[in-house]
């Protein structure tokens, strides 16, 4: 409770108060009422950054969940000893610093000499300009984000192992195909884990910052890259607050994001009543 009070509640209240002021961190804040919120509605960069973030979330969340579920299913099929090794290997990228991943993006997805395009060239495929073509920046960041799906894999692995094996045996005796067993047994039985990761991954995607900022805004080597498609909402918020010192405006942006996340989460929770199966209910 003390930690929540000091590190969450008090800063949230303070940010809301600042969102009603004109504050540059150098002078005393001046009350401006709802002027910052009205400016949010008129700022084209807010709409651009919010659109970029939502599009990224729509691509990132399903991709992360699908890849994690596939890897978890592979781990279930492996032997007990080798499963422990692969669990460790899958989780190791999770502890890789996000800044390092952002720098790695510039090397791997370089349109001229990046490793990704070199591999695609071996199959006769001409790779796109991942870091300069606005249409490919977000897909490239999504692919890079798949590097760290270890925590989601571990959650799905635990969920898959909790599915009673007799359900699969009964379905197999009834002639159910592998796809039907997956659809009618696996998915309903792990729907609680799927729902949890859907909410967590959605919130994380809407708050994406580290990799994109490092790759396109955070170092001199990114100066020549097109970055409009990588202008995510938190990056624009950071610019307003810590580069332009518009702390009041940045606080209003933070509360707008909080409201958006809350609405999306409430919608997901409401829909979950129709799709999530809780054993014993």
N, C-alpha and C positions, 0 to 999 in steps of 0.2 A: 504493500500500500504506500509506503514511503517513497519507494522507487517510482511508482506510477504518479504520485503527486508531484515529485520533483522533476521528473524527466518527461512526463506526458501532459498532465492536466494543467499545471501552471504555464508551461510554454504554449499550449493551445489557447488558453485564455489570453495570454499576452499577445499572441499573433492575431487573435480576433480584434483586440483593442487596437493594435497597430494597423490593422486593415482599414480602420476608420480614420486614419491620420495620414498626413504627409510627413514622412520620416526618412531622413537620409543617413542616419547613424552618426551624424556629426553635430546636428543641432537638435534642440528639443522638438518632439513631434507636435504637429499642428493639426487639430481636428478638422476633418473635411467631410464628415458624414459618410454618405454612400457614394461619393465621387469616384473612388477607386473601383467600385463594382460597376458603376455606369461606364467607366472607361474600359473595363473588361469586355463589355458587350460591343464596343466600337473598335477594339484593337484587332486589326487583321492578322497580326502575328499570333494572337491568342487562338484564333480560329484555325490558323495553319498548323500550329504546334499541337493543338488538341486533335485535329484530324489525323495528323501523322501518328500520334500516340494511339488513337483508337484503331487505325488501320494496322499498326504494328501489333497491337493486342489481339486483333482478330486473326492474324497470321501466326503469332507466337504461341498463344495458349493451346489451340488444337494440335499444333505441331509438337509441342513439348509433351502433351499428354499422350499422343499416339506413339511417339518414339519411346517414351518412358515405359508405356505398357508393353510395347514389343520387346524391349530389353528385359523387363521383368519376367515376361513369359519365357524368354530364352533361359533366364537364370533358374526358373522353376524346373526346366527340363535337364539342367546340368547336374552332375554329381555333387554330393554334399561338400567334398573337399574343394573341388574347382569352383563351386558357387561362391565360397568365401573369398577366393582370390578375385573373381570377377566383380563381386560386390565392392571390393576395395578399389579395383581399377576404375569402375564406373563412378565411384564417389570422389576419387582424388581430384578431378577437375573442379568439384564444388568448392574446394578450398583455395583454388587459384585466384589471386587478386584480380578484381574486375579491370583494374587499370592495365594490367599485363595482357588481359584478353583483348582490350581495346587496341593496344599497340599491335598485338598479333594479327588483328583483323586487317590492318594496313599491309602487312606482309603477305598473308595468305590470300587475300582477295584483291591484290593488286591486278588491275586489268591487263598490264603488259607482261609482268614476269612473276605473278603470284602462283603459289603452288596449286591452288584450286583450278585455275585456268590451264596450268601445265598438265594436270591430270585429265581434265576434260579434253585437251588436245590429243592425248593418246588414243582417245576413242573417236577422233575426227570431229569433235564438237568445239566450236569457237565460243569461248567463254565471254560473258558480257563484261562491261566496265563496272564492276561491283561498287567501287568507291567514288565514281564520278557520275554515273548515269542515275538520275533520280528515281527511275523506275526499278532499279535493282538494289538501291541502298538498303531499303528495309528488308527485302528477302535475304540479302547477305547478312544483315544483323541477326535475323531470325536463325539462319543456319549457324552463325557463330554462337548464338545463345544456346543451341542444342549441345554445345560442348559441355555444359554444366547442368545435366538433368539427374545427377546422382541421387539427390534427396528424394525426388519424385519416384525414381526407380525403386528405392528402398521402401517407400510407402506402398507402392503397388505390389512389390514382392511379398510384403507382409500380408496384404489383403488377399493375394492369390493363394497363399499357403493356408489361409483360414477357410477357404471354400471346402466344404465336406466332400471327400473323394467319392462317397457313395452316390452323390447326385450325378457325377459323370458316369459312374458305372451303370446306374439305372437308365440314363439317357442313351448310353451306348447299346445296352441290351434292347432298347426300343427302336434302335436303328437311326438315331439322330446323328447327323453329320457333324464334323468338327466345327463348322461354322455355326450350326444351330446350337451346339453345346456352348460355344463361346457367347452367342447372342442371348440365349435364354437361361443360361446358368451363370457363366462367369460374370457378365456385365451386371446383372441384377445383384449378385452376391457381393460384388466389390463396388457397387454404386455409391456407397457412403464415402469410400476413399476417393472415387472419381469426383464426387461433389466437393469434398474438402480441397482437393488439389485444383479444381476449377476456380474456386474462390481465391485461393492463395496465389495461383498463377495469374489470374486476372488482375489482382491488386498489384502484384509485382510488375506486370507488363505496363500497367498505367503509370507506374512510378519509375520506369526505366530511365537510367541516367548514365551510369558509369562507362559502359563500353562505348556508347554513342558519343559521349562528351570527349572521352579520351581520343577516339579515332578521328573526330571531325572538328573538335573545338579546342582540345586541351594541349596541343603541342604544335611546334612550328612546322613539323613535317606535314601536318594536315592542312596547311594554309592554302594549298592549291586545289583542294578537293571541293566539289560542290556539296553544300551542307544543308540546303533548304529542306530536302527530304529527311534529313536526320535531326531537324529541329523539333525535338520532343518537348512535351509540356514542361517537364522538370528542368530541362536545359534552359528554356526561355525564362522560367521562374528564377533559376540561379543567376542568369544574366541580369535580370531586373534588380534582384536583391543585392548581389555581391559585386557586380561589375558597374552597374549604373547607380547603385545605392538608392534604389527606389524601394525601400523596405516596406513601406505601407502598401504599395501596389503588389509587391511580391507576396505579402501576407494575404491580400485579397485573392490572389491567384491560388494560394495554398488552400484557402477555404472553398474555393470553387472546385478544386480537384477533390477535396474531401467530400463535398456534396455529390459529385458525380460518382465517386467510388461507393458511397453509401447507397445511392439509388440503384446502381448496377447490382450491388450485393443483395439488396432487398428483393430485387426482381429474381435473382438466382435462387434465393432462399424460398421465395414463393413458388417458383416453378419446381423446386426440388421435391415438394410434397407429392408431385405426380410421377416423378421418375426415380426417386431414391427409395431403396428398400432397406428397412431397418429390421434386423432379425429380432423376433420376440414381440413386435408391435402388431 
